[in-house]
Amino acid sequence: MRIRLFGDSSITLGGVPVTWVPTNFFRILAYLLLEESSQSISCSKLAQIFWSDSDQSHALINLRQSLARIRRFQDQYALNLIRADAMFVSLNLEQVEAGLVWIDALDLLKVFQDGDIKSVLEYSEECRGSLLAQYLPQQSDFDNWLDVKRAKLHEVLTSPR
């Protein structure tokens, strides 16, 4: 399974595009990968980031509904990336480490940690488009985070090393 967060976010399985992916699957995955060093966040904080225009109780309801859709989606494709319990949402990278799932953003992080200029240039070519490019702003704290993250990634990808 291949998961792309850059350009038009997508998932392919055996080269075939997965036609329906819950919108917040990509958004939560990107946030946990690129923002949370522990790859875990409290439900209340995540709800506030994604639904900052709602009161906390409505934001938590929206998060629970999104997580239920994500759980059904993951069950359908035997995927176990995003985990949630009553208190926390976390990232499980066991399938990535086992080579069953590839995520472009993880490759990007690895390339920049290794610092190999040739790999950085090759990856810059591979990562056409910005992070979660198809998502239009909805005036939430997540959208503000995404704007900043896109700008930082663009700067890193385009600046000479």
N, C-alpha and C positions, 0 to 999 in steps of 0.2 A: 504494500500500500504506500502510495506517495501522497504527501500532503504539502501543498504550496500555500504559503501565506503572502507571497509577493505576487504582484500583478493581480490577475483575477484569481482569488483564492479558490482552490479546487482540491478534490481528492480523486485519485485514480486507483483502481484495483485491477491489477493485471493489464494495465494500459487502457482500461475502459473507465470513462468518467463516471463517478458516482453522481447520480442526478439530483438527489436531495440531501442536503446537509443543513442541520439547524444553523441559522445565522450566528448565533452566539457561540457555537462550537469554535469557529475560527477566532472570534474576538477573545474568548476566554483563553484559548490556547496561546494566542499571541501575547496576551498580557502576562500569563504565567511564565512563558518562556523568556520574555524580554524584560520584564520588570521585577518579578519576585525572585530574588536569589534563592530563597528556600523552596520555590516552586509550590508554595502553599499560601493561601490567604483565607482570612475569616469570611464567612458568608456575609456578615453584615457589612464589612468593608467592600467586598466585591459588589454587593447590591448597590451600595451608595455610589460606587464608581460608574456603574453601568446605567443606573436610573437616578442620577443626582437631581433630576427635576421632579422626582416623586418623594413622598414622605417615606420614612424607613419601612413601615409595614407593607406598603404597596411595592416598594423596591424588593423586599424579601419575597413577596408573593411572585413577582416577575422572575426573580432568580430561581425560585423553586420550580416554576413552570418551565423555564429554559433548561434547567438541569434534568428535568424529567424527559424532555424531548431529546437532549443529548444522550441520556442513558439508553433510551429506546434505540436511537441511531447507533450507538456504540454496540449494543447487544446484537443488532441486526448484522453488523459487519465484524463481530468478534474483536472489537477494538476496546482497549482499556486505557486510554490516555488521560481522560479527565475523570477524577474521582471526587465524590462529594459525600459528606455525612451531614449531620445536623449543624455542625459548627464550622467546618472548613471545606474548601474546594482546593484540590491539589492535582499536581501533574504526576503521572506515573510513566516513566520512560523505559520500563522493562522491555516492551515490544520494540522500541527504537534500538536499545542496546543489543537485543537479540537479532537485529537486522530484518525484522518483519515489517517495520514502519520506517519511512524516511520522511524527514521534515526539513524543508529548505532553510528555515530560520535557524535550525540547529547546526546545519552545515555552515551557515554564515558565521555564527558565533565561534565555531571551531576554527574556521579559516582565519578569523581575526585574532584569536588567541595564539595560533601557531605563528602568525606574522609573515608567512611566506608570500612575497609580493606577487609571484606568478599565480599562486592560488587565489589571491585577492582579486587580481585582474580577471582571471577566468570566472570567478564567482560573480564579479560585478557584471560580466556579460550575461551570465546565467539568470541573474536576478533582475530581469527587466520589469519595470513597473515598481510602484511603491508598495509598502506594507499595507495589506488589506485595501488595495486600490479601489475596489468597487463599492466600498462603504461610504455613503454620504454622511456628513456630520448631522448629529441629532441634538447638539448642544448639551452633551453630558460631559462629566469629568473624563470618561473614557475617550471621548472625541478629542478633548484637549490633550490628553496623554498621547493619543495616536498622532496628532499633528506634530507634537514635539519629537516623538520617536521617529516619524518619517523624516523630519528635517535632519535629525542627528544621523540616521542611517544614510541618507543621501550625501551628507557632508563626508562621512567616513568612506563611502564607496567612490566618491568623486575626487577626494583630496589625494595628492601624491603622498606616498609613504617613503 
